[in-house]
Structure formats: C-alpha cells, structure tokens
C-alpha cells in the first residue's frame, strides 16, 4: 500500500479547489506537467481514480469527494501551524486590547499573560474588564475572551469549551440550612442588568424572589457566599478556586454556556491578532483538559 504524504495530497486538494490542472499549478507554483504526474502516480499507487476529466475541467469522483473534507481539515491545520511558526519566529509586537469578564481576568488571565510575556517580550496587553455582553462587543478590543451561547454577527472566533455552572455556599451556611429545599434558601442573585444572563434566567425560573443581595459580578457573589450570606450560582471554576465554598446539590439540570476567543471580523487575517487568538485559545484548552476553567 502506498504511504500517503501531505505533499502528494496537496495536489489533489489544489485541483479539487481550483477545478483545473493549470489553475492548480499556478496556485502551487509548479508546472502543469508536475500536477498531472503527481496525481497520476497517487491514483496508480492507491489503485483508485479520483477525478473525471470534463470539458470544463477536472471533477472529483465519489472516491475523491469522500477524501476532500479530510484534505480541507489538513489544509487548515497546516495553515495554523505556519502561522504559529511564523509568530514564534518573528514574535508578536505592539499593544493590543483584550476584553473579558472579571472572573476570567482575575482567575485565569494572570497565568496566561505571564506565559505570553515569556514567549513574546515585545507585546503589551491592555485588559478591559466588563460583565456586560454588549460592552464586550463594543469595547474596541482586538481580542475578546467571553462567555455566551454564541457570537454576535460582527465577531469571528473559536468556541473553546463550555462554562458549567453550579450552586455554592459556605460550609457554615450549609451546616445551618442544608436540609432546606432549594426555593427556601437565601439566594445571592444577579443584578437587574444581569437578569438576561444564563444565571439570571435560571434564578428567575427556580428561586422566586428570595434574593438577599445581588450583583453583576460572580466574584462579588462568591465573596458574599463566602461570608455565609446565602447560596450563589457561579461558574464551577469560580466556586472551585474559592477554597472557602463547597458545592450544593446536584449539578444535573443546571445551566451552561459557551466560552469563546474572538475578534472583530475586520481584524481576521492580521498575523499578530491571529497568533494571539491561537495563544489564548490554546491556554484555555489546556485549562479545559486539566479541569481548571471549563469542561
């Protein structure tokens, strides 16, 4: 069996994308005969015919179409590797604005920025903190690290994982009230501006109006819960990093939302911004695998 190599398959990909040998040869920077020869050798060695030659160009046969999706993934991966190597070799330089929430800024970003400084000593990051989804979109930032079910249409980015929510309280509070039903507990709620959030909607449906205090910050809600003032629904990574809170009840049926690393569509294809997107996406993925941030 012929051992497939990417430099063989890229000829198939180029012809499939361009539709003709001549267009593929120009895209690859080789002559027409080289493209024809490499495809013929690949078809012969694998004992499969990938293309039908028609009057208007080359068309993939079913055998080739089954291969095309995988080739596109390989091409995208190759492009990411090239960008990563390019940014590593040249370094990221300049000042960039990153918008995110207070929980991500305080609990996750310091480690990420320390690593970024070691890798790229000439990059400066201005961190803009807001818990309002509208502010995150209109902050003028080049990079956004934000939770949400999806991205606004003007943004483009990567969904890194899912932010899971849980209910947390202090050990003292739960020792006093642990046998109460959920609705009978004292709750630390979301402020009016946060009411349309994932947590705000859950509390509106499940907790009635028994809110002792409210805030538009999960860090503030966690601090209140640590004082034993009630239960708070928090991102699980916030509750786990507290050290002074314990989980209450079963997480089954509790809400979750996505976590995105994004930029404005106008900024895509800029080398440094693409490199920063990949850096922060990679950092969050590592925390995902280690259970530190999202799941």
N, C-alpha and C positions, 0 to 999 in steps of 0.2 A: 504494500500500500504506500502510495506517495505521501511523504511527510509534508503537510501543508505549511507554508510560511506566509507571513503577512505580506512580504514583497511580491508573492505570487497573487494573493487575493486582492491586493490593491488594484491590479489591472482589471479584474472582474468588476470591482466596485466602480472604477472610473468609467468603464464602458457602460455599465448599467445606469450610472448617473448622467453621463453625457450623451448617450444614445448612439454614438458612432465611434469608430476607431480613431478617426482624425481628431475629433474633439477630445477624446480621452488622451491621445498622445500629447496634445497641447497642454492639457491640464497636468499631466505627469512630467512634462519636459523631456519626452523621449520621442523617437521617430515612430511612424505608423507601423513599420515592419516589426519593431520590438513588441508593441502591444499585441499584434496578431500572433507572433511567435509564442509569447508567454502564455496567452490564453489557450492556444492550440496544445502546448506542452502540458498545461494543467489539465485540460479535458482528456488528453490521451492517458496521462498517468493515473487519473482518478476514474477513467472509463465512464465518463459522463459528458453529455453535451449540454452546455449551459446557455447558449444563445442560438436564436434563429436569425439568419441574415435576411432582412427585408429591404424593399426599395427605399424606405425612408430611414434605414439604419438598423442597428442591432437591437433585438428584443429578447429579454430573458425568457427562457423556457421555465416551466413549473419548477424544475430542479434548481434552477438559478434563483427564482423568486424566494424559495424557501431559505436560501443562503443569504439573501440581501439584507434582511433585518439584522442578522448577526454581524454582517460586514459593516453596517452603519454604526452599531454599537462599538465595534472595534475602532472605527474611524474616529468617533467621538472620544473614545478613551485615549487614542493616540494624540489627538489634539490637546487634551487636558495634560497629558504627560509633557508634550512640547512646551505648553505654556508654563507648567511648573518648573521645568528645567530652565526655561528662559528667564523666569523671575528669580530663580535661585542664582543663576549665573550673573545676571545684571543687578539684582537687588531691587527692592521696591523703594522708591524715593518720593518724598513730598509729604504734604499734610492732607489727611482725609478725615471726614466727619462720619462717625458711626452713631446711629440712633438705636436705642434699645430701651428695655424696661429697667426699673430699679433692681429687680431681683437678679436679672441676668448681669447687669452692670456690677453689682456688688458681690455676687456669689460666684460668678463664672469668669467674667472678663479679666480680672487681675492676673490670673494664671496665663490666660491666652495672650495678653499684652506683654507679659514678661517674656514668653517664648518668642513672640513676634519681634521684640526688641533684639533678642539674641540673634535671630536669623537675618533681620533687616535693620541695622542700626540707624539708617537714614530716613526711616519712615516715622511720621508723627500722626497720632490718632487723637482727634477731639471727640469725646464721648458726650452725646446729647441724651439725657435721660427723660423719658416721659412714659406714663402708663396709659395715655390716650391713644388709641389706634389711629385717629385722624392726625394727631401730632406726629406720630411716627412716619406717616406717609408724606407729610408736608414739611418735614424738618430741614430740607435741603441737604440731607446726608447722602454721601455716595454709597454707604453700606448700611443696611438695616438688618438687625437680628431681632425678629419679632415673632410673638405667638399669634395664632389666628387660624381659623378654619381654611382660609385661602388668602391669596394675594389680591390687592386691588389691581385693576387692569393696567395701570401705568407702571407697575413693578414687574420685574423678572427675577426669578431666583430658584433656589433649591429647597425642597421640603426635607429637613434633616431627620425629623422624627416626630413623636407625639408627646406633648406635655400632659402627663397624667395628674389628676387632682385627687386629694384625699382630705379627710377631716382630721384635725389635730387639736389636742388640748394639753394642758399641763397635767402632770401626774396628780398634783394636789386637787385640781378641779375635778378630774375624773374619779378620784377616790371619793369625793363628796357626792357626785351626781351620776356615776357610771350606769346606774340602773334605770335612769330616766329614758323614756322614748325620745327619738330624735327631735320631734317637734316641741318637747317640753324643755329642752336645754336652752341656756343662754347662748346666743349666737353673736359673733362678730361679723358684721355684714359689709357688703360693698356700698360705697358712697353712691349718691344718685348718678353722677357722671359715669360710673362703672356698671350701672344697672343692666345695660345691654350686653355685658360680657358673658362668657361661658358660666362663670361662677354666679354672677348676678341673676341670670335666668334660672339656674338650678335652685338658688335660695328662694326666689320668688315663688317657685312651684312647690317647694318642700318644707319651708321653715316658717311660713306665715310672716308675721311681723314682730318676732321676738328678738330684735337686734339691740343689744346693749350699746354697742359702739359700731361705727362704720368708718371705712377708709377706702381710698382709691389706690392703696399700696399693699401688696402682700407682705412686704417687710414690716409695715406698721401693724397689720393684722396679726402677724406672727409674734411681734413684740407684745401686743395686748394679750394674746393667748398664753404667752409665757408667764404673764402676771396672774394667770388663773381667772381671767375675766370672762371666759366663755370659750366656745368652740369656734374654730376658724377653718374654712375650706381653703386650702393652699395648694400650689403646685407641690407634688410629692418631694421634689428635690429641695424645696424651701423648708418643708417640715423636717426632712431628714437631716439637713445641715444645721438645724437649730441646736440640737443637743439638749434642749430643755422642753421639748414637746414629744408626745407619743401619739401614735395613730389611734383613731377611734373608729370602731366599727369596720364593716366590710367595704372594700372599695368597689365591689360589683355594682354596676349601675351608676357610678359617679361619672361626671363629665370628663372630657379630654379635649385637647385642641392641638393643632399642628404647630411646629416650630420651623421658621423659615430664615434663611440667609438670602438677602435680596438686594437689588439695586434698581435704580430707575432704568427703564428700557433704553433711554438715551445714552446711558453710560456703558452698556454692554459692548464688548469687543475692545475696551480700553485695557491695555496689558496689565497695568498695576491694579486696577479695580477687579479684573478677572482673577488675578493672583490673590488678592485679599479675600474675595468671595470663597475661593477654594481653601485658603488658610483657615478661615473661621468655620467653614463647613466641616473641614477635617477635624478641627479641635472639638466641635460639638459631637461629631460622630464618635470620637474616642471616648468622650464622657458618656455617650449613649451605651457603648459596649461595656463600660465599667459601671454603669448604673448610677452615675453621678448627676446626670442632668435630666435626660428624657428617656423614654423607652419606645 
